[in-house]
Amino acid sequence: MDNKNEILTQYLRNFAPLTDKDIAESLAYWKPRKIAKGDFFNMQSMVCTDLGLVVKGIFRIYYSDPETQAEKNLFFFSENQFVVSFRSFISQNPCWYYIEAMEDSEIIQISYRDLNGLYERNPNWGKFGRLLAETFFAYAQSRTEEFVFFSHEKRFLRLLEEHPNIIERIPAYHISSFLGITNPSLSRIRKRLKNNQTDDHAS
């Protein structure tokens, strides 16, 4: 990842009120990492010790029931998003979830220790930490509200807004799990939306 610093600098500049000097101070702490499809950024029952920025690829966060091995997808993270088990990361307690690469992926990551060192030394990095917390709070609250207020179809459309080409990138059953529906229900929603688009074009 030859242009790691360039990608990182651009993203950090857009995400938080960090000066070029602030970002330069952090560059030595961010490490490139490749994660093969099916490998894990973090495992259930382990402490999440790193925050990653997705440069390429897509990840799912899922819970696996220890007794039944049934899996439930909770979140997806793709390019230009941070990937982390946030509660585990900030508390340094074991994570409840797996974070798995769904494609061969590349991230740039920083450790909890190094990031907290930046927080303590530099108030602008402290603001980054606050924005990071607000971002993950918003993810969690939006996910809850979608299940309370939105139809399956609207949840699917929201997923496509956030990850436009996800349907071509991962198996449909993972999307069904995320939406809390069956594969046939997902097929019906996709067919209905496709027919609606065809009708719109025809008119």
N, C-alpha and C positions, 0 to 999 in steps of 0.2 A: 504494500500500500504506500507507494512513493509519495503521493500527495496527501498523506495523513494530516499533516499540520495545516494545509490549506483548507481541506474539508472541515476539519475541526474548528479552525478559526472562524470560518464563515458561519457555521452553525451556532457557535457560542455567541458571536456578535449579534445574531438575530434573536437568540433566546433570552439574553440577559444584558443589563447595562454594564458590560465589561469593556474596558479599554484594551487597546493592542498590548499595552504593558501588562495588564492583568492576565490576558490570555497567554502572553509569552512566558509569564511566571509559571503557568500550569503545564506547558507543553511537554516537559520532561516526564511528567507523571502519567500522561495518557499513553497507553500501549496498544498497538494494533493486535488483533487476535482473529484467527480464522476458525470457524466452527462448522464442521461438516454436517450435512443433512442427517438428522437423527441423533446428533450429539447434543449435549446439554450446556447451557450457560450456567444453570444452577439446578440443584437437585432438591427434592422434597426432604425435609428433616435436616438440611444443611443450612448454615448461615450464608446469606448472600453478601459477599464481601466486596463486590464490584458493581459499578454503574457503567453501563455500556451505551454507546451511541451506534445505532444500526447504520452502517454505510451501504451494505448490500445484504439482501435476504429478508426473511420473515420468520418470526418466532411466535410460538404459542405459549401462554401460561395456562397450565391445567393442574387440576387436583386429581389424584389417583387414590381411590378408596383402598386402604390397606387390606380390608377383608375381601372385597369383591373384585378388586382391580379395575372397577368401572372408572372411566375417565370423564372429566367434565372440563371443557375449554372455557376459560374465563376472559382472557384478553388475547389480542394479537398485537404484535409490534413489528413495524416494517421500516423501510428507509426513512431517515431523518426523524426518528423517534428514539427516545431513551428507552432502554430495556433494563429492568431491574425488578426484584421483588421488594417493593419499597419499604414495607413494614419491617421485614427482616433486615434490610440494609440499614435503616435508621436506628433500629433497636439492637442490632447484632445478636438477635435470637434466631433459632432455626426457622427456616421457611416452610410454609405449608404446601408449597407448590413446586412443580417442575417447570423449568423454562427450556423449551426444546427448539432447536433450529429445524424449520420445515423445508429449508433449502440450504445448499452450501452458502454460508453467510460470512460476512466480514463486519467486525465491530471495532470501535476504539473504546477502550475501557480505562477507568481510573479506580483505584482502591478506596475503600471507606476511610482508611487512615490518611491517605494523601489528600483526599477531598476535604476532610475535616481540618487538616493542617492549613489548607487554603482558606477555609471559613474563618479560622482563628486569626490568621495573619492579615486578611484583606477584607474590608467591609463590602466591597463589590462582589466578592465571592460569597459572602454571607447572603447578599441579595439573590445570587444565583440559587443558593440552597433554599431560600424561601419560595422562589418561583418554581423550583423543582417540586417542592412539597405541594404547592398549590396545583400544579399540573396533575400530579398523581391523585390528589384528592378529587379533582374534577373528573378524572377517568373513573374513579370508583363510584362517585355519586351519579354520574351519567349512566353508568352500567345499571345501577339499582333503579333509577328512574325509568330507563327504557323498559325494564321488565314490568314495572307498575303501570306505566301510562301508554306504552306503544304496542301496536299490533305486531305480529310476527313479520309481516311485510315491511312495516316501517323500520323495525330493527334491522332487517336485511338491507334496506336502502341506506340506513345510517352507516352500516358496516362498509358498504361500497363507497360511501363518501370518504371514509377515512382511509380505506385501502382499495383504491379503484379497480385493480386487476387481481384481487385476491381469489376470485372464483376460478381463474385460469392457473393459479399458482399452487393451490393446495387441494387435497381431496374434499369432495362435497360433504362427507360425513363429519369432517372437522367443523365446517360451518354450521351444519345442523346442530352439533353439540353446543356450539357457542350460542346459537339462537334458542336452544331449548326445544327443538322440534325434531320430527323424524325426517329421514331422507325423502320419502314421498311428498311430505308437506313442503319441503324446500323446492322440490321439482315443480310442484303446482304453483308456488309463488313465482318462480323464475318464468314459467310458461305464461302465467297471467301478465307479468310485467312485459314480457316480450310481445304478447298480443296487443297490449295497450300501446306500446311503442309503434307497432305496425299500424294500428288504427289511427294514431296521431299523425303518422307520416302520410297515410292515405287521405286524411282530411286536409 
